[in-house]
Amino acid sequence: MKESHQREEALRIVETYSDLILRLCYTYLKNTQDAEDICQDTFLKLLTGSHRFSSPEHEKAWVIRTASNACKDILKSARYQSTCALDECCCAAAPEESDGSVLEAVQALPEPYREVIYLHYYEGYNLKEIGALLSIPAATAGTRLARGRDKLKTILGEESYENCI
């Protein structure tokens, strides 16, 4: 009986949060495989931990915070900080031409703007909630959101920006 309950809980968690975690992690890491790894790690922490959540919103906030912290840890790791010699990179393929998509423009933003825009537009959080999730004042979240929008306007162009809002 207990195993059946655990299986149901695992399915609920995967169905509820897999897309959210993958999208969030991809905005940080720009790498599908690393995003999938963080997703699995977050699920394991949620399933094996003794977390007690007061509401579904509390659980969702914990998931977002855990996944974003894991992404930040990866970005600080030596693997992401290492460099290579120029002759090692000469065989690398040229980057693909930009398709001008909104997601591509959001991913081109610096991390503080990218995470606030993602949480506001993709996850529907207000500034107070974003501030709580990121441990910053709501006013700072608002400033980052405004500056991120300005940067998106520059990247996309005024007309394209107006069409996507």
Summary of the structure (lengths in Angstrom):
residues: 165
radius of gyration: 18.2
end to end distance: 48.8
largest distance: 59.3
contacts: 414
relative contact order: 0.09
helix: 76%
strand: 0%
